[in-house]
Structure formats: structure tokens, C-alpha cells
Amino acid sequence: MTTKTLVKTWFATWEEGDFQSIPVSDDFRHTSPFGTIEGKTAYLELVEKNRDKFLGYKFVIHDALYGNDSACVRYTATQGAFKLDVSEWYYIRDNRISEIIAYYHIGEIREERQLEE
């Protein structure tokens, strides 16, 4: 399976709500602004406990770069009125996603980081 096909499968599986079938390795690692989750089992347990925050998204892919064993995708995820702009790196091993590193903004910008107008 190509990297592009694997990443497209990842997004399609999420849109279908079939998170138990995401194409990840047993030692999958997911890093985001919320921290790092180690292992497929731990990741699936987190999703199960937080279905309302993980499921029901539609994705619009804006840009994507695909290599032999990695990819970078920039997309907008929409769940009802909620929208999240994300850039993610995917790392592939043995036709499974072994790691994702996600970048997105999760809250207000701290006062000391505000730009002056």
C-alpha cells in the first residue's frame, strides 16, 4: 500500500466513525498539543472515552506531501460548527501508521505572546 493510500484510508476511516479500524501499528504514537499517547490500545481507549470529541468530523485536505515512509498533510477538520486547522506528519512502517505528530492551536494566545497593533 502506498503512503498516500494509507493516509487516505486513515481519513476515510475517521469519517466513517470506525476508529477501531484505523491503520496503525500496535506501538503507534500520537503527539499533539495535548501531549503524547503511547500505543494503539491506549489511543483507542482515549477515543472511546471521548467519542464526542473525536467522532463526527469531515475533513478537507488542503495540501499533502507523500514520501516512501512519511507524509505531511494540512487539513481542516469540521465537526458541526467547530473547525480545526491542522498540520500533521505521518510516519509509516510495515504498511501501518506508526506515528503521527499533529500541530494545531488549542486555545487563547497568552497575553505575553499577543502581537502589538
Secondary structure by P-SEA (a helix, b strand, c coil): ccaaaaaaaaaaaaaaccccccccccbbbbbccccccccaaaaaaaaaaccccccbbbbbbcbbbbccccbbbbbbbbcccbbbbbbbbbbbccccccbbbbbbbcccccccccccc
